Amino acid sequence: MFDNQVIWITGASSGIGEAVAKQFIAQGARLVLSARREKKLQELKQNCITDGAKVEQILVLPLDIEKPDEFAAAHEIVIGQFGQLDMLFNNAGISQRSLCKDTDLSVYRTLFEVDFFGQVALTKEVLPLMIKNNMGHLVVTSSVAGKIGVPFRTGYCAAKHAVMGFFDALRAEVANDNIRVTTITPGYIKTDLSKNALNSDGSKFGITDSDIANGISADECAKKIIDGLKKGKTEILVAGFRERQALLIKRFFPNLLFRIIASIKAIPEK
C-alpha cells in the first residue's frame, strides 16, 4: 500500500515517529524525516539503510515546528526531491507535568505552538497542493488526553483536544477532494514523552512516569498504526486496558470518570 509513496514525518527523531518511519520504509515508502535533532535523524536514516533501504529513499529535513515561516521552503525541498507528497504525518509534540496554578502562561503558549499550531500550519502549507492534485493523506498524532482531561496536563490536554477537533472538522471539509484525514489516539506508549515534558517554568520534567514506562512499546504502537492506516480507519486508538476503559466510562458514565480522575493527587516525584 505504501510502496513508493512519499511520506513526510515530523517528530521523527524518536518515539512513535522513529518507529513509524521504520515501518514505512520496510514497506517501500520514500520518507522525509523531520525534527530539530538532525544528528538523530541521520542516525535513523543510516539504520534504515543498514536494514536494506536505499539512500535515495530517505530525505533528512531538519525542522522546528515552532517556526512556521520555514515551512514553505521545507515543502519546496520535499517536492523538489521527490516531485510529490502523498502523506503528511504530523507527529511532533511535547507534554506537561505541572499544576495549572503554578504554570507560567508561556508554558501553555509553547504547548499550543508545538502540539496544535505547528500541526495546523504545516497542514495548511501542504493542503493546497493536495487539493489541486485531488489526492493526499493527512495524519496527526493526538492522544487519549485529547478526549479525557487529567491532572498536571491541563495545557497538553487542551492542545490535544484542539487537535482532535481541528482534524475531525478538516476531514469533513476535504471529503470531496479525495483527501483522507486520520487521527492517531495513543495511550501510554514507552517513549521519552514524560521525560521531555514541561514543568511549570518550562524546564524539562526529566523522569519517565511509571505509566509510560509500563506502556505499549513504540514498535508495537507503530505496527498498530500501520495496520489501522491500511484498513482505512479514520481514528486509530493504540492504548492499554485502562485507557480503553476510561474512554468507555466517559462515554456512558462521565461523572464516574471525573471522580476517578480527581483521585489522582500527586505528580511523580523526581
Secondary structure, 3 states (H helix, E strand, C coil): CCCCCEEEEECCCCHHHHHHHHHHHHCCCEEEEECCCHHHHHHHHHHHHHCCCCHHHEEECCCCCCCHHHHHHHHHHHHHHHCCCCEEEECCCCCECCCHHHCCHHHHHHHHHHHHHHHHHHHHHHHHHHHHHCCEEEEEECCHHHCCCCCCCHHHHHHHHHHHHHHHHHHHHCHHHCEEEEEEEECCEECCCCCCCECCCCCECCCCCHHHHCCEEHHHHHHHHHHHHHCCCCEEEECCHHHHHHHHHHHHCHHHHHHHHHCCCCCCCC
